[in-house]
Amino acid sequence: MARDIAHQISILQDQLADLSRSLTRQASSSAGDASATLGPLARHAASHLRQHGLDLTRTAQRNSTATGVALGALAAGTLLGFFLAGSLRKDD
C-alpha cells in the first residue's frame, strides 16, 4: 500500500515537472511572438510621430505670426489658471 502511494506520488511529480517545462516553453514562445509583433509596430509609430513632428515644426516656421499668437494665448491661459487657482486657495 505504501509502495503504491509512493509510486503514484513519483508519477505525479514527473507529470508536474513535464507540465512545468511545457508551460515554460509556451511562455517563452508567447514572449517571442509578442516582441516580434510589437517591435515593427513601435518602429512604425516612432517614424510616424517623427514625421508629424517635422511637419508641425515646418508649419510653425512658415506661420510664425499664428504660432506666436497661439503660444501667447496658451501662456495667458496658463497664467490665468494659476491666478484663479491661487485665489481659490486663499478663500479656503
C-alpha positions in Angstrom: 0.0 0.0 0.0 2.8 2.5 0.9 4.7 1.5 -2.2 1.6 2.2 -4.4 1.2 5.6 -2.8 4.9 6.4 -3.2 4.8 5.2 -6.8 1.7 7.4 -7.6 3.4 10.4 -5.9 6.5 9.8 -8.1 4.4 9.6 -11.2 2.6 12.8 -10.2 5.9 14.6 -9.6 7.1 13.5 -13.1 3.9 14.8 -14.7 4.1 18.1 -12.8 7.7 18.5 -14.0 6.6 17.8 -17.6 3.8 20.3 -17.2 6.1 22.9 -15.8 8.6 22.5 -18.7 5.7 22.7 -21.2 4.4 25.9 -19.7 7.8 27.4 -19.7 8.3 26.7 -23.4 4.8 28.2 -24.2 5.5 31.3 -22.2 8.9 31.8 -23.9 7.3 31.3 -27.3 4.5 33.8 -26.5 7.0 36.4 -25.4 9.0 35.9 -28.6 5.8 36.2 -30.7 4.8 39.4 -28.8 8.2 41.1 -29.3 8.2 40.1 -33.0 4.8 41.7 -33.4 5.3 44.8 -31.2 8.8 45.7 -32.5 7.8 46.7 -36.0 4.6 48.4 -34.7 6.7 50.5 -32.3 9.2 51.4 -35.1 6.4 52.4 -37.4 4.7 54.6 -34.7 8.0 56.3 -33.9 8.6 57.0 -37.6 5.1 58.4 -37.9 5.4 60.6 -34.9 8.8 61.9 -36.0 7.3 62.8 -39.4 4.3 64.6 -37.9 6.7 66.5 -35.5 8.7 67.6 -38.5 5.6 68.7 -40.3 4.4 70.6 -37.3 7.8 72.3 -37.0 7.8 73.4 -40.7 4.2 74.7 -40.3 5.2 76.7 -37.2 8.2 78.2 -39.1 6.1 79.2 -42.1 3.4 80.7 -40.0 5.4 82.4 -37.3 2.7 85.0 -36.5 0.0 82.4 -36.0 2.4 80.4 -33.9 3.3 83.4 -31.7 -0.4 84.2 -31.2 -1.2 80.6 -30.3 1.7 80.4 -27.8 0.8 83.8 -26.4 -2.8 82.6 -25.8 -1.5 79.4 -24.2 0.7 81.4 -21.9 -2.1 83.8 -21.0 -4.4 80.9 -20.3 -1.8 79.2 -18.1 -1.2 82.4 -16.1 -4.9 83.0 -15.7 -5.3 79.4 -14.4 -2.6 79.9 -11.9 -4.1 83.2 -10.6 -7.6 81.6 -10.3 -6.2 78.6 -8.6 -4.3 80.8 -6.2 -7.3 82.9 -5.4 -9.4 79.9 -4.7 -6.9 78.6 -2.2 -6.8 81.8 -0.3 -10.6 81.7 0.1 -10.3 78.2 1.8 
